[in-house]
Amino acid sequence: MITFEDIKSNPYITEYIQQTQDYMAWLGFTDHGFKHVAIVAERAQALAQAVKLPKRQQELSAMAGWCHDMANFLGRTQHHYWAGIMFHETFRDKMTPRDLAVVTQAIVAHDKDEIKIPSKIAACLIIADKSDVRRSRVINPSPANLKKDIHDRLNYAVTDNQLKIDAKNKIVTLKLIIDVNRAPLMEYFQIFSERMAYCRKAAEVLGWRFGIVINHVKLL
């Protein structure tokens, strides 16, 4: 049975993520490389454990988190579909049909195009991915770039990011500290409100609630 460690050590997956990291840096986009996928895999697995998914599904959640963005080097458009296809082609002779289908489906569902969340594994991945907002994701922190690029400016303004999982009350809360001297809070909601709505939908699929706290103030 393929494990998460097998996925992480697979040379094809490693190369796809490396190519994505290099390509996104060349484009000047935020980090979609190894640090991002490590955070997403860890959070997805932790959520899957908290909502009491079976052990194997917890591991599948981590696999989906590790591989969800690996096709960005082929282009940003429809990267989630390409990543699903690449995962399927890499592991179709190494995983059970069900495991392969579940991970592929979760990878494809992580983007926001159709706002459909087909499984709890996909829901865990979505929250893990969309919650990764942080200063260290900014590849080009020059003042000129931050002034013109609102996504980089907002990520750079986030000086602390914590995803708190409260299994007792069934709520997952994104806690951010935002330097308002770098970016006003209204800009955050202008750009990230759709992502937070997607996280809320994902939490509902889990039977949980999603909350957000910014600068110690509860907003959702």
N, C-alpha and C positions, 0 to 999 in steps of 0.2 A: 504494500500500500504506500503510495507516494505521500511523503510528509512535507510539512512546511519547510523544513531544512533542505529537503531535496529540491524544492522550488527555488529557494534562495541560492543554492549552489549550482543550479543548472546553467551551463555556459551560454545558452541561447537567451534565456531570460536576463541574465546579467548583462549581456551585450546589448539587448534591446533597451534596458534601463540606462546603460551608459550612453548609448546613442541619443536617447531622449534627453538626458542631462546635458549633453554637449549641444544638442540642437536648440534646446530652450535657452541655454546661455547665449548662444549665437543670436537668437531672436531678441534677447533681452527680456524674456519672460521670467516670471517667478520660478523658483525651484520646483521641478517635477521629477527630480532624480532620487538617489538612494536615501537621502535623509527624509524626504517627503514620504516615500513609500514605506519606510520603516515606521514612521509615526502612524501612518494610516493602518498598516497591518497590526501594529500593537493595539491601537484603539479599537479596531474592528473586532479583534479577538477578545479584548476585555469586555466589550459590550455584549458579544455573543455569550460569554461566560456569565455575565450579570443577568441576562434574560433567560438563563438556564437552557440554552440550546445544547444538544448532545455534544460530547467531546469532539466527535469527528466534524460536526458543523462549526464548532469553534475554530478548528484548524483550517477548514475551508474558508472561513471568513478572513483569516490571516493571509491565506493564499491569494484571495481576491484583492485584498488590500495591497499586497506586494506587487501585483501584476496589473492593477487597474489602469495605470497611466503609461504603460511601457510602449504604446504605439504612437506617442506624440511625435516621435522623430519622423514619422510618415506624413505629419501634418496635423494641425489642431482640429480641423473639421472631421467630425465622425471618428475621432481617435478611440472612443469607447467601443465602437463596433470593430475596428481593426484590432484592438487589444484582445477582445473576446475571440476573434478568429485566430489570432496568433497563439493564444493560450490553448485553444482547442487543437490546433495543428501540432503544437509542441508535445502535448500530453495525451493525445487520443489513444495511443497504444499502451499507456502507462497507468491510466486511472479507470475506475469503473465508469460506465456510461452515465450513471446518476451523478456521481461526484463531478465529473467533467461538465455535465450540463448545468449543475447548480452554480459552479464557479464562473463558467462562461456567462450565464445569465446575469449574475451579480455584477460582473465587470461591465457588461453592456448597459446595465440599468443605472450605473453610478452618475451618469451625466443627466442634465436637466431637460433634454429636448422634449420628452413626452410626459414627464412627471408621472411615470408609472413605476410602482415599487412592487415587484413580483414575489419577494420572499423576505424572510427575516434576515437572512445573510446579506441580501442586497441592502436592506435598511441599515444594518450595522456598518456596512461599507460606506454608505452615503454620509452618515453622521460623522464617521471617522475622517472622511475626505474633506467635507465642506467645513469642518471645524478647524482645519489646519491653516490658521491665519497667524503669521508671525513675522517679526523683523528679519530673521535669518533666511526667509524665503526670497528676499530681494537680492538679486544677483548684481544689479548695478545701482548702488545707493548714492550716486553722485547727486548733488543738489539740482542740477539741470534735469536729470532724469526724473527725480521725485516730483519736480514741479510740473512736468508735462504728463506723467503717467500716473493716473489716479489709483490704479491697482497696486503699483509699487509703493505709492505714497501711503496708502492705507495699511498695507502689510507692514511697512517700515514703522508706522506709528504704533503698532501692537508690540508692547514691550514684555508682556506676559500673557501666556495662553495656557489654560488648564481645562480639561474636560472632566468634570466631576460626575461620577456615576453613583447614584443613590438607589441601590437595589430595593431597600425597604419601602421607599415611597414611589418607586418606579419612575424616577425622573433623572434625565441626563442634562447637565447644565454646562454650557460653555461660558467660562469666566475669562474676560479679557481686561487687560489694562491698556488703555489707549492714550498715547501722548497727544493731547488736543492741540498742542503747539505745532505738531506735525500734520495733523489732519482733524478737522472738526467732525463731531459725531454724525452730523447730517450726511457727510460724505460716505461714512461707513454704511448707513442705511440705504443710501442711494445705490451703492454697488452691491452690497451683500444681502439685501432684504430677500431677494429671490432664493438665495442659498439657504438662508435661515428658515424660510417657508418650506423648503425641501427637507430640511432636517426635522421640522415639526411633523411633516407627513410621514417621514421615516420612523419617528418615534411612535406615532399612532399605529403603524404597522406592528411595532413591537409590543403594543399595549401599554406604552409609556407616554410620558410628557417630555417635551423639550423646552428648556429654559435658557435664557441668556442674561448674563450679568456683566455690565460694562462699568468699569471704574467704581465697583462695589454697589452699583445701583441695579436692581432687578428690573429688566425691561420686558421680559416675556416669561 
